[in-house]
Amino acid sequence: MKLSARNQLPGKVVSINKGATTAHVKIELASGLAMTSSITNEAVDDLGLKVGDSVHAVVKASDVMIGK
């Protein structure tokens, strides 16, 4: 699958916590950092996501804030 988003971070699913409608999917990135995404339970099921899967976190944003 090709995407226009340039920020595609490869990683591995380390946890999936489903709520009533939304799931929090934690991804361990190749750099050893972690990122959590909130997606619908339906998206988790449609993608067949499970712990250990290799995935890409795709970040498409108009603004990136930096704090110090």
PDB file of N, CA, C, O and CB in Angstrom:
ATOM      1  N   MET A   1       0.844  -1.169   0.000  1.00  0.00           N
ATOM      2  CA  MET A   1       0.000   0.000   0.000  1.00  0.00           C
ATOM      3  C   MET A   1       0.893   1.236   0.000  1.00  0.00           C
ATOM      4  O   MET A   1       1.816   1.344   0.808  1.00  0.00           O
ATOM      5  CB  MET A   1      -0.962  -0.004   1.216  1.00  0.00           C
ATOM      6  N   LYS A   2       0.616   2.161  -0.904  1.00  0.00           N
ATOM      7  CA  LYS A   2       1.346   3.419  -0.952  1.00  0.00           C
ATOM      8  C   LYS A   2       0.488   4.518  -0.343  1.00  0.00           C
ATOM      9  O   LYS A   2      -0.724   4.569  -0.550  1.00  0.00           O
ATOM     10  CB  LYS A   2       1.747   3.773  -2.405  1.00  0.00           C
ATOM     11  N   LEU A   3       1.146   5.405   0.418  1.00  0.00           N
ATOM     12  CA  LEU A   3       0.460   6.519   1.063  1.00  0.00           C
ATOM     13  C   LEU A   3       1.210   7.811   0.775  1.00  0.00           C
ATOM     14  O   LEU A   3       2.416   7.798   0.528  1.00  0.00           O
ATOM     15  CB  LEU A   3       0.337   6.286   2.589  1.00  0.00           C
ATOM     16  N   SER A   4       0.490   8.920   0.809  1.00  0.00           N
ATOM     17  CA  SER A   4       1.130  10.214   0.602  1.00  0.00           C
ATOM     18  C   SER A   4       1.853  10.694   1.853  1.00  0.00           C
ATOM     19  O   SER A   4       2.758  11.524   1.760  1.00  0.00           O
ATOM     20  CB  SER A   4       0.102  11.244   0.173  1.00  0.00           C
ATOM     21  N   ALA A   5       1.472  10.190   3.014  1.00  0.00           N
ATOM     22  CA  ALA A   5       2.107  10.614   4.264  1.00  0.00           C
ATOM     23  C   ALA A   5       3.564  10.171   4.276  1.00  0.00           C
ATOM     24  O   ALA A   5       3.869   9.017   3.976  1.00  0.00           O
ATOM     25  CB  ALA A   5       1.354  10.039   5.491  1.00  0.00           C
ATOM     26  N   ARG A   6       4.453  11.078   4.621  1.00  0.00           N
ATOM     27  CA  ARG A   6       5.881  10.767   4.618  1.00  0.00           C
ATOM     28  C   ARG A   6       6.371  10.247   5.968  1.00  0.00           C
ATOM     29  O   ARG A   6       7.429   9.623   6.038  1.00  0.00           O
ATOM     30  CB  ARG A   6       6.674  11.996   4.231  1.00  0.00           C
ATOM     31  N   ASN A   7       5.639  10.487   7.009  1.00  0.00           N
ATOM     32  CA  ASN A   7       6.044  10.045   8.345  1.00  0.00           C
ATOM     33  C   ASN A   7       5.470   8.665   8.624  1.00  0.00           C
ATOM     34  O   ASN A   7       4.426   8.525   9.261  1.00  0.00           O
ATOM     35  CB  ASN A   7       5.581  11.054   9.426  1.00  0.00           C
ATOM     36  N   GLN A   8       6.171   7.648   8.137  1.00  0.00           N
ATOM     37  CA  GLN A   8       5.754   6.260   8.324  1.00  0.00           C
ATOM     38  C   GLN A   8       6.807   5.575   9.177  1.00  0.00           C
ATOM     39  O   GLN A   8       7.944   5.380   8.747  1.00  0.00           O
ATOM     40  CB  GLN A   8       5.563   5.520   6.950  1.00  0.00           C
ATOM     41  N   LEU A   9       6.415   5.212  10.395  1.00  0.00           N
ATOM     42  CA  LEU A   9       7.342   4.672  11.374  1.00  0.00           C
ATOM     43  C   LEU A   9       7.080   3.179  11.578  1.00  0.00           C
ATOM     44  O   LEU A   9       6.015   2.806  12.071  1.00  0.00           O
ATOM     45  CB  LEU A   9       7.223   5.431  12.709  1.00  0.00           C
ATOM     46  N   PRO A  10       8.029   2.323  11.208  1.00  0.00           N
ATOM     47  CA  PRO A  10       7.823   0.890  11.381  1.00  0.00           C
ATOM     48  C   PRO A  10       7.914   0.497  12.856  1.00  0.00           C
ATOM     49  O   PRO A  10       8.682   1.080  13.622  1.00  0.00           O
ATOM     50  CB  PRO A  10       8.849   0.102  10.558  1.00  0.00           C
ATOM     51  N   GLY A  11       7.129  -0.484  13.232  1.00  0.00           N
ATOM     52  CA  GLY A  11       7.158  -0.948  14.611  1.00  0.00           C
ATOM     53  C   GLY A  11       6.424  -2.253  14.776  1.00  0.00           C
ATOM     54  O   GLY A  11       6.032  -2.901  13.806  1.00  0.00           O
ATOM     55  N   LYS A  12       6.246  -2.628  16.046  1.00  0.00           N
ATOM     56  CA  LYS A  12       5.589  -3.884  16.391  1.00  0.00           C
ATOM     57  C   LYS A  12       4.528  -3.608  17.450  1.00  0.00           C
ATOM     58  O   LYS A  12       4.778  -2.859  18.394  1.00  0.00           O
ATOM     59  CB  LYS A  12       6.618  -4.939  16.897  1.00  0.00           C
ATOM     60  N   VAL A  13       3.345  -4.205  17.304  1.00  0.00           N
ATOM     61  CA  VAL A  13       2.264  -4.037  18.273  1.00  0.00           C
ATOM     62  C   VAL A  13       2.658  -4.738  19.573  1.00  0.00           C
ATOM     63  O   VAL A  13       2.958  -5.932  19.575  1.00  0.00           O
ATOM     64  CB  VAL A  13       0.914  -4.604  17.717  1.00  0.00           C
ATOM     65  N   VAL A  14       2.656  -3.982  20.686  1.00  0.00           N
ATOM     66  CA  VAL A  14       3.000  -4.572  21.977  1.00  0.00           C
ATOM     67  C   VAL A  14       1.794  -4.723  22.897  1.00  0.00           C
ATOM     68  O   VAL A  14       1.821  -5.530  23.827  1.00  0.00           O
ATOM     69  CB  VAL A  14       4.050  -3.732  22.659  1.00  0.00           C
ATOM     70  N   SER A  15       0.726  -3.948  22.644  1.00  0.00           N
ATOM     71  CA  SER A  15      -0.497  -4.130  23.429  1.00  0.00           C
ATOM     72  C   SER A  15      -1.691  -3.530  22.705  1.00  0.00           C
ATOM     73  O   SER A  15      -1.568  -2.574  21.939  1.00  0.00           O
ATOM     74  CB  SER A  15      -0.349  -3.495  24.820  1.00  0.00           C
ATOM     75  N   ILE A  16      -2.852  -4.122  22.970  1.00  0.00           N
ATOM     76  CA  ILE A  16      -4.121  -3.620  22.445  1.00  0.00           C
ATOM     77  C   ILE A  16      -5.109  -3.634  23.595  1.00  0.00           C
ATOM     78  O   ILE A  16      -5.424  -4.693  24.140  1.00  0.00           O
ATOM     79  CB  ILE A  16      -4.639  -4.479  21.225  1.00  0.00           C
ATOM     80  N   ASN A  17      -5.597  -2.460  23.964  1.00  0.00           N
ATOM     81  CA  ASN A  17      -6.575  -2.348  25.046  1.00  0.00           C
ATOM     82  C   ASN A  17      -7.875  -1.787  24.484  1.00  0.00           C
ATOM     83  O   ASN A  17      -7.973  -0.603  24.161  1.00  0.00           O
ATOM     84  CB  ASN A  17      -6.036  -1.446  26.199  1.00  0.00           C
ATOM     85  N   LYS A  18      -8.870  -2.664  24.374  1.00  0.00           N
ATOM     86  CA  LYS A  18     -10.161  -2.243  23.828  1.00  0.00           C
ATOM     87  C   LYS A  18     -11.063  -1.685  24.918  1.00  0.00           C
ATOM     88  O   LYS A  18     -11.162  -2.232  26.016  1.00  0.00           O
ATOM     89  CB  LYS A  18     -10.851  -3.413  23.128  1.00  0.00           C
ATOM     90  N   GLY A  19     -11.720  -0.575  24.581  1.00  0.00           N
ATOM     91  CA  GLY A  19     -12.739  -0.002  25.441  1.00  0.00           C
ATOM     92  C   GLY A  19     -14.098  -0.285  24.827  1.00  0.00           C
ATOM     93  O   GLY A  19     -14.247  -1.229  24.052  1.00  0.00           O
ATOM     94  N   ALA A  20     -15.091   0.528  25.169  1.00  0.00           N
ATOM     95  CA  ALA A  20     -16.444   0.335  24.656  1.00  0.00           C
ATOM     96  C   ALA A  20     -16.495   0.488  23.137  1.00  0.00           C
ATOM     97  O   ALA A  20     -17.148  -0.301  22.454  1.00  0.00           O
ATOM     98  CB  ALA A  20     -17.401   1.324  25.311  1.00  0.00           C
ATOM     99  N   THR A  21     -15.810   1.498  22.611  1.00  0.00           N
ATOM    100  CA  THR A  21     -15.816   1.748  21.165  1.00  0.00           C
ATOM    101  C   THR A  21     -14.431   1.985  20.586  1.00  0.00           C
ATOM    102  O   THR A  21     -14.220   1.838  19.382  1.00  0.00           O
ATOM    103  CB  THR A  21     -16.684   2.931  20.858  1.00  0.00           C
ATOM    104  N   THR A  22     -13.487   2.354  21.447  1.00  0.00           N
ATOM    105  CA  THR A  22     -12.153   2.736  21.000  1.00  0.00           C
ATOM    106  C   THR A  22     -11.094   1.833  21.612  1.00  0.00           C
ATOM    107  O   THR A  22     -11.207   1.405  22.761  1.00  0.00           O
ATOM    108  CB  THR A  22     -11.868   4.194  21.353  1.00  0.00           C
ATOM    109  N   ALA A  23     -10.069   1.554  20.829  1.00  0.00           N
ATOM    110  CA  ALA A  23      -8.945   0.752  21.317  1.00  0.00           C
ATOM    111  C   ALA A  23      -7.686   1.610  21.340  1.00  0.00           C
ATOM    112  O   ALA A  23      -7.498   2.484  20.493  1.00  0.00           O
ATOM    113  CB  ALA A  23      -8.733  -0.511  20.431  1.00  0.00           C
ATOM    114  N   HIS A  24      -6.834   1.350  22.314  1.00  0.00           N
ATOM    115  CA  HIS A  24      -5.522   1.981  22.366  1.00  0.00           C
ATOM    116  C   HIS A  24      -4.509   0.919  21.955  1.00  0.00           C
ATOM    117  O   HIS A  24      -4.347  -0.104  22.620  1.00  0.00           O
ATOM    118  CB  HIS A  24      -5.207   2.569  23.804  1.00  0.00           C
ATOM    119  N   VAL A  25      -3.836   1.187  20.845  1.00  0.00           N
ATOM    120  CA  VAL A  25      -2.863   0.250  20.300  1.00  0.00           C
ATOM    121  C   VAL A  25      -1.473   0.839  20.527  1.00  0.00           C
ATOM    122  O   VAL A  25      -1.138   1.899  19.997  1.00  0.00           O
ATOM    123  CB  VAL A  25      -3.125  -0.030  18.776  1.00  0.00           C
ATOM    124  N   LYS A  26      -0.666   0.128  21.329  1.00  0.00           N
ATOM    125  CA  LYS A  26       0.688   0.589  21.622  1.00  0.00           C
ATOM    126  C   LYS A  26       1.653  -0.107  20.678  1.00  0.00           C
ATOM    127  O   LYS A  26       1.633  -1.328  20.524  1.00  0.00           O
ATOM    128  CB  LYS A  26       1.070   0.318  23.109  1.00  0.00           C
ATOM    129  N   ILE A  27       2.511   0.713  20.042  1.00  0.00           N
ATOM    130  CA  ILE A  27       3.467   0.218  19.067  1.00  0.00           C
ATOM    131  C   ILE A  27       4.875   0.546  19.558  1.00  0.00           C
ATOM    132  O   ILE A  27       5.161   1.686  19.926  1.00  0.00           O
ATOM    133  CB  ILE A  27       3.204   0.833  17.659  1.00  0.00           C
ATOM    134  N   GLU A  28       5.743  -0.448  19.561  1.00  0.00           N
ATOM    135  CA  GLU A  28       7.154  -0.212  19.854  1.00  0.00           C
ATOM    136  C   GLU A  28       7.834   0.076  18.530  1.00  0.00           C
ATOM    137  O   GLU A  28       7.830  -0.757  17.623  1.00  0.00           O
ATOM    138  CB  GLU A  28       7.820  -1.439  20.594  1.00  0.00           C
ATOM    139  N   LEU A  29       8.419   1.265  18.424  1.00  0.00           N
ATOM    140  CA  LEU A  29       9.044   1.690  17.184  1.00  0.00           C
ATOM    141  C   LEU A  29      10.436   1.089  17.063  1.00  0.00           C
ATOM    142  O   LEU A  29      11.013   0.646  18.057  1.00  0.00           O
ATOM    143  CB  LEU A  29       9.110   3.217  17.109  1.00  0.00           C
ATOM    144  N   ALA A  30      10.969   1.073  15.867  1.00  0.00           N
ATOM    145  CA  ALA A  30      12.283   0.503  15.608  1.00  0.00           C
ATOM    146  C   ALA A  30      13.365   1.169  16.442  1.00  0.00           C
ATOM    147  O   ALA A  30      14.369   0.541  16.776  1.00  0.00           O
ATOM    148  CB  ALA A  30      12.620   0.620  14.141  1.00  0.00           C
ATOM    149  N   SER A  31      13.167   2.431  16.779  1.00  0.00           N
ATOM    150  CA  SER A  31      14.165   3.165  17.551  1.00  0.00           C
ATOM    151  C   SER A  31      14.113   2.828  19.042  1.00  0.00           C
ATOM    152  O   SER A  31      14.904   3.362  19.819  1.00  0.00           O
ATOM    153  CB  SER A  31      13.971   4.655  17.356  1.00  0.00           C
ATOM    154  N   GLY A  32      13.196   1.952  19.454  1.00  0.00           N
ATOM    155  CA  GLY A  32      13.056   1.591  20.859  1.00  0.00           C
ATOM    156  C   GLY A  32      12.064   2.465  21.594  1.00  0.00           C
ATOM    157  O   GLY A  32      11.820   2.245  22.780  1.00  0.00           O
ATOM    158  N   LEU A  33      11.484   3.449  20.928  1.00  0.00           N
ATOM    159  CA  LEU A  33      10.463   4.303  21.513  1.00  0.00           C
ATOM    160  C   LEU A  33       9.096   3.668  21.314  1.00  0.00           C
ATOM    161  O   LEU A  33       8.944   2.737  20.522  1.00  0.00           O
ATOM    162  CB  LEU A  33      10.504   5.716  20.896  1.00  0.00           C
ATOM    163  N   ALA A  34       8.105   4.175  22.034  1.00  0.00           N
ATOM    164  CA  ALA A  34       6.748   3.653  21.892  1.00  0.00           C
ATOM    165  C   ALA A  34       5.801   4.762  21.490  1.00  0.00           C
ATOM    166  O   ALA A  34       6.011   5.930  21.819  1.00  0.00           O
ATOM    167  CB  ALA A  34       6.275   2.996  23.194  1.00  0.00           C
ATOM    168  N   MET A  35       4.749   4.381  20.769  1.00  0.00           N
ATOM    169  CA  MET A  35       3.705   5.304  20.347  1.00  0.00           C
ATOM    170  C   MET A  35       2.372   4.604  20.559  1.00  0.00           C
ATOM    171  O   MET A  35       2.247   3.407  20.298  1.00  0.00           O
ATOM    172  CB  MET A  35       3.890   5.750  18.851  1.00  0.00           C
ATOM    173  N   THR A  36       1.377   5.345  21.031  1.00  0.00           N
ATOM    174  CA  THR A  36       0.048   4.787  21.220  1.00  0.00           C
ATOM    175  C   THR A  36      -0.930   5.486  20.298  1.00  0.00           C
ATOM    176  O   THR A  36      -0.940   6.713  20.200  1.00  0.00           O
ATOM    177  CB  THR A  36      -0.401   4.914  22.685  1.00  0.00           C
ATOM    178  N   SER A  37      -1.755   4.696  19.621  1.00  0.00           N
ATOM    179  CA  SER A  37      -2.765   5.226  18.715  1.00  0.00           C
ATOM    180  C   SER A  37      -4.146   4.845  19.219  1.00  0.00           C
ATOM    181  O   SER A  37      -4.359   3.714  19.655  1.00  0.00           O
ATOM    182  CB  SER A  37      -2.547   4.708  17.276  1.00  0.00           C
ATOM    183  N   SER A  38      -5.080   5.778  19.164  1.00  0.00           N
ATOM    184  CA  SER A  38      -6.477   5.505  19.496  1.00  0.00           C
ATOM    185  C   SER A  38      -7.240   5.301  18.200  1.00  0.00           C
ATOM    186  O   SER A  38      -7.384   6.226  17.401  1.00  0.00           O
ATOM    187  CB  SER A  38      -7.104   6.663  20.340  1.00  0.00           C
ATOM    188  N   ILE A  39      -7.730   4.080  17.996  1.00  0.00           N
ATOM    189  CA  ILE A  39      -8.504   3.761  16.799  1.00  0.00           C
ATOM    190  C   ILE A  39      -9.754   3.002  17.229  1.00  0.00           C
ATOM    191  O   ILE A  39      -9.841   2.536  18.365  1.00  0.00           O
ATOM    192  CB  ILE A  39      -7.659   2.925  15.777  1.00  0.00           C
ATOM    193  N   THR A  40     -10.704   2.879  16.338  1.00  0.00           N
ATOM    194  CA  THR A  40     -11.936   2.182  16.695  1.00  0.00           C
ATOM    195  C   THR A  40     -11.684   0.682  16.851  1.00  0.00           C
ATOM    196  O   THR A  40     -10.762   0.125  16.255  1.00  0.00           O
ATOM    197  CB  THR A  40     -13.019   2.432  15.634  1.00  0.00           C
ATOM    198  N   ASN A  41     -12.517   0.050  17.658  1.00  0.00           N
ATOM    199  CA  ASN A  41     -12.456  -1.405  17.802  1.00  0.00           C
ATOM    200  C   ASN A  41     -12.687  -2.070  16.449  1.00  0.00           C
ATOM    201  O   ASN A  41     -12.082  -3.096  16.139  1.00  0.00           O
ATOM    202  CB  ASN A  41     -13.500  -1.900  18.833  1.00  0.00           C
ATOM    203  N   GLU A  42     -13.563  -1.476  15.653  1.00  0.00           N
ATOM    204  CA  GLU A  42     -13.857  -2.015  14.324  1.00  0.00           C
ATOM    205  C   GLU A  42     -12.602  -2.010  13.444  1.00  0.00           C
ATOM    206  O   GLU A  42     -12.374  -2.949  12.681  1.00  0.00           O
ATOM    207  CB  GLU A  42     -14.983  -1.201  13.651  1.00  0.00           C
ATOM    208  N   ALA A  43     -11.782  -0.945  13.551  1.00  0.00           N
ATOM    209  CA  ALA A  43     -10.544  -0.873  12.778  1.00  0.00           C
ATOM    210  C   ALA A  43      -9.563  -1.959  13.222  1.00  0.00           C
ATOM    211  O   ALA A  43      -8.897  -2.573  12.389  1.00  0.00           O
ATOM    212  CB  ALA A  43      -9.901   0.518  12.924  1.00  0.00           C
ATOM    213  N   VAL A  44      -9.474  -2.192  14.522  1.00  0.00           N
ATOM    214  CA  VAL A  44      -8.615  -3.265  15.044  1.00  0.00           C
ATOM    215  C   VAL A  44      -9.037  -4.600  14.445  1.00  0.00           C
ATOM    216  O   VAL A  44      -8.201  -5.380  13.988  1.00  0.00           O
ATOM    217  CB  VAL A  44      -8.679  -3.325  16.597  1.00  0.00           C
ATOM    218  N   ASP A  45     -10.351  -4.855  14.452  1.00  0.00           N
ATOM    219  CA  ASP A  45     -10.869  -6.118  13.922  1.00  0.00           C
ATOM    220  C   ASP A  45     -10.668  -6.221  12.403  1.00  0.00           C
ATOM    221  O   ASP A  45     -10.264  -7.269  11.900  1.00  0.00           O
ATOM    222  CB  ASP A  45     -12.358  -6.260  14.262  1.00  0.00           C
ATOM    223  N   ASP A  46     -10.950  -5.139  11.682  1.00  0.00           N
ATOM    224  CA  ASP A  46     -10.800  -5.140  10.225  1.00  0.00           C
ATOM    225  C   ASP A  46      -9.352  -5.393   9.806  1.00  0.00           C
ATOM    226  O   ASP A  46      -9.094  -6.089   8.823  1.00  0.00           O
ATOM    227  CB  ASP A  46     -11.282  -3.810   9.646  1.00  0.00           C
ATOM    228  N   LEU A  47      -8.408  -4.822  10.561  1.00  0.00           N
ATOM    229  CA  LEU A  47      -6.991  -5.009  10.259  1.00  0.00           C
ATOM    230  C   LEU A  47      -6.462  -6.344  10.784  1.00  0.00           C
ATOM    231  O   LEU A  47      -5.371  -6.777  10.413  1.00  0.00           O
ATOM    232  CB  LEU A  47      -6.180  -3.867  10.848  1.00  0.00           C
ATOM    233  N   GLY A  48      -7.242  -6.990  11.648  1.00  0.00           N
ATOM    234  CA  GLY A  48      -6.793  -8.248  12.240  1.00  0.00           C
ATOM    235  C   GLY A  48      -5.585  -8.049  13.134  1.00  0.00           C
ATOM    236  O   GLY A  48      -4.720  -8.921  13.217  1.00  0.00           O
ATOM    237  N   LEU A  49      -5.520  -6.898  13.807  1.00  0.00           N
ATOM    238  CA  LEU A  49      -4.360  -6.587  14.633  1.00  0.00           C
ATOM    239  C   LEU A  49      -4.263  -7.513  15.841  1.00  0.00           C
ATOM    240  O   LEU A  49      -5.259  -7.841  16.486  1.00  0.00           O
ATOM    241  CB  LEU A  49      -4.417  -5.140  15.093  1.00  0.00           C
ATOM    242  N   LYS A  50      -3.029  -7.921  16.120  1.00  0.00           N
ATOM    243  CA  LYS A  50      -2.773  -8.696  17.333  1.00  0.00           C
ATOM    244  C   LYS A  50      -1.358  -8.375  17.811  1.00  0.00           C
ATOM    245  O   LYS A  50      -0.515  -7.931  17.032  1.00  0.00           O
ATOM    246  CB  LYS A  50      -2.951 -10.240  17.076  1.00  0.00           C
ATOM    247  N   VAL A  51      -1.112  -8.602  19.089  1.00  0.00           N
ATOM    248  CA  VAL A  51       0.200  -8.345  19.671  1.00  0.00           C
ATOM    249  C   VAL A  51       1.248  -9.140  18.898  1.00  0.00           C
ATOM    250  O   VAL A  51       1.064 -10.321  18.605  1.00  0.00           O
ATOM    251  CB  VAL A  51       0.224  -8.717  21.185  1.00  0.00           C
ATOM    252  N   GLY A  52       2.345  -8.472  18.577  1.00  0.00           N
ATOM    253  CA  GLY A  52       3.429  -9.094  17.829  1.00  0.00           C
ATOM    254  C   GLY A  52       3.425  -8.763  16.351  1.00  0.00           C
ATOM    255  O   GLY A  52       4.416  -9.000  15.660  1.00  0.00           O
ATOM    256  N   ASP A  53       2.312  -8.212  15.851  1.00  0.00           N
ATOM    257  CA  ASP A  53       2.227  -7.853  14.429  1.00  0.00           C
ATOM    258  C   ASP A  53       3.202  -6.725  14.091  1.00  0.00           C
ATOM    259  O   ASP A  53       3.382  -5.791  14.873  1.00  0.00           O
ATOM    260  CB  ASP A  53       0.788  -7.435  14.063  1.00  0.00           C
ATOM    261  N   SER A  54       3.823  -6.824  12.923  1.00  0.00           N
ATOM    262  CA  SER A  54       4.624  -5.722  12.383  1.00  0.00           C
ATOM    263  C   SER A  54       3.672  -4.760  11.687  1.00  0.00           C
ATOM    264  O   SER A  54       2.854  -5.168  10.862  1.00  0.00           O
ATOM    265  CB  SER A  54       5.737  -6.241  11.393  1.00  0.00           C
ATOM    266  N   VAL A  55       3.785  -3.483  12.025  1.00  0.00           N
ATOM    267  CA  VAL A  55       2.891  -2.458  11.490  1.00  0.00           C
ATOM    268  C   VAL A  55       3.693  -1.192  11.197  1.00  0.00           C
ATOM    269  O   VAL A  55       4.887  -1.120  11.487  1.00  0.00           O
ATOM    270  CB  VAL A  55       1.729  -2.158  12.482  1.00  0.00           C
ATOM    271  N   HIS A  56       3.030  -0.210  10.627  1.00  0.00           N
ATOM    272  CA  HIS A  56       3.603   1.120  10.441  1.00  0.00           C
ATOM    273  C   HIS A  56       2.671   2.125  11.112  1.00  0.00           C
ATOM    274  O   HIS A  56       1.460   2.096  10.890  1.00  0.00           O
ATOM    275  CB  HIS A  56       3.804   1.454   8.915  1.00  0.00           C
ATOM    276  N   ALA A  57       3.228   3.006  11.924  1.00  0.00           N
ATOM    277  CA  ALA A  57       2.481   4.146  12.439  1.00  0.00           C
ATOM    278  C   ALA A  57       2.616   5.234  11.385  1.00  0.00           C
ATOM    279  O   ALA A  57       3.729   5.636  11.048  1.00  0.00           O
ATOM    280  CB  ALA A  57       3.010   4.624  13.864  1.00  0.00           C
ATOM    281  N   VAL A  58       1.502   5.709  10.867  1.00  0.00           N
ATOM    282  CA  VAL A  58       1.513   6.727   9.825  1.00  0.00           C
ATOM    283  C   VAL A  58       1.005   8.025  10.446  1.00  0.00           C
ATOM    284  O   VAL A  58      -0.127   8.097  10.925  1.00  0.00           O
ATOM    285  CB  VAL A  58       0.638   6.299   8.587  1.00  0.00           C
ATOM    286  N   VAL A  59       1.852   9.041  10.432  1.00  0.00           N
ATOM    287  CA  VAL A  59       1.513  10.320  11.044  1.00  0.00           C
ATOM    288  C   VAL A  59       1.278  11.334   9.938  1.00  0.00           C
ATOM    289  O   VAL A  59       2.180  11.626   9.154  1.00  0.00           O
ATOM    290  CB  VAL A  59       2.633  10.801  12.016  1.00  0.00           C
ATOM    291  N   LYS A  60       0.078  11.865   9.877  1.00  0.00           N
ATOM    292  CA  LYS A  60      -0.275  12.912   8.913  1.00  0.00           C
ATOM    293  C   LYS A  60      -0.861  14.062   9.709  1.00  0.00           C
ATOM    294  O   LYS A  60      -1.988  13.976  10.198  1.00  0.00           O
ATOM    295  CB  LYS A  60      -1.291  12.392   7.813  1.00  0.00           C
ATOM    296  N   ALA A  61      -0.112  15.119   9.838  1.00  0.00           N
ATOM    297  CA  ALA A  61      -0.560  16.246  10.647  1.00  0.00           C
ATOM    298  C   ALA A  61      -0.145  17.548   9.984  1.00  0.00           C
ATOM    299  O   ALA A  61       0.885  17.616   9.313  1.00  0.00           O
ATOM    300  CB  ALA A  61       0.009  16.160  12.077  1.00  0.00           C
ATOM    301  N   SER A  62      -0.949  18.569  10.177  1.00  0.00           N
ATOM    302  CA  SER A  62      -0.601  19.881   9.634  1.00  0.00           C
ATOM    303  C   SER A  62       0.307  20.647  10.578  1.00  0.00           C
ATOM    304  O   SER A  62       0.991  21.580  10.158  1.00  0.00           O
ATOM    305  CB  SER A  62      -1.858  20.691   9.353  1.00  0.00           C
ATOM    306  N   ASP A  63       0.322  20.263  11.858  1.00  0.00           N
ATOM    307  CA  ASP A  63       1.154  20.952  12.851  1.00  0.00           C
ATOM    308  C   ASP A  63       1.876  19.924  13.704  1.00  0.00           C
ATOM    309  O   ASP A  63       1.324  18.886  14.068  1.00  0.00           O
ATOM    310  CB  ASP A  63       0.299  21.895  13.742  1.00  0.00           C
ATOM    311  N   VAL A  64       3.124  20.241  14.012  1.00  0.00           N
ATOM    312  CA  VAL A  64       3.892  19.448  14.955  1.00  0.00           C
ATOM    313  C   VAL A  64       4.400  20.420  16.007  1.00  0.00           C
ATOM    314  O   VAL A  64       5.125  21.362  15.686  1.00  0.00           O
ATOM    315  CB  VAL A  64       5.074  18.663  14.253  1.00  0.00           C
ATOM    316  N   MET A  65       4.022  20.196  17.265  1.00  0.00           N
ATOM    317  CA  MET A  65       4.453  21.074  18.340  1.00  0.00           C
ATOM    318  C   MET A  65       5.653  20.476  19.047  1.00  0.00           C
ATOM    319  O   MET A  65       5.770  19.259  19.186  1.00  0.00           O
ATOM    320  CB  MET A  65       3.314  21.321  19.332  1.00  0.00           C
ATOM    321  N   ILE A  66       6.546  21.353  19.494  1.00  0.00           N
ATOM    322  CA  ILE A  66       7.715  20.932  20.241  1.00  0.00           C
ATOM    323  C   ILE A  66       7.710  21.685  21.569  1.00  0.00           C
ATOM    324  O   ILE A  66       7.510  22.899  21.597  1.00  0.00           O
ATOM    325  CB  ILE A  66       9.035  21.192  19.436  1.00  0.00           C
ATOM    326  N   GLY A  67       7.928  20.975  22.650  1.00  0.00           N
ATOM    327  CA  GLY A  67       7.985  21.595  23.966  1.00  0.00           C
ATOM    328  C   GLY A  67       9.326  21.320  24.626  1.00  0.00           C
ATOM    329  O   GLY A  67      10.011  20.348  24.308  1.00  0.00           O
ATOM    330  N   LYS A  68       9.681  22.192  25.542  1.00  0.00           N
ATOM    331  CA  LYS A  68      10.932  22.006  26.268  1.00  0.00           C
ATOM    332  C   LYS A  68      10.752  22.377  27.706  1.00  0.00           C
ATOM    333  O   LYS A  68      11.697  22.289  28.490  1.00  0.00           O
ATOM    334  CB  LYS A  68      12.055  22.825  25.652  1.00  0.00           C
TER     335      LYS A  68
END
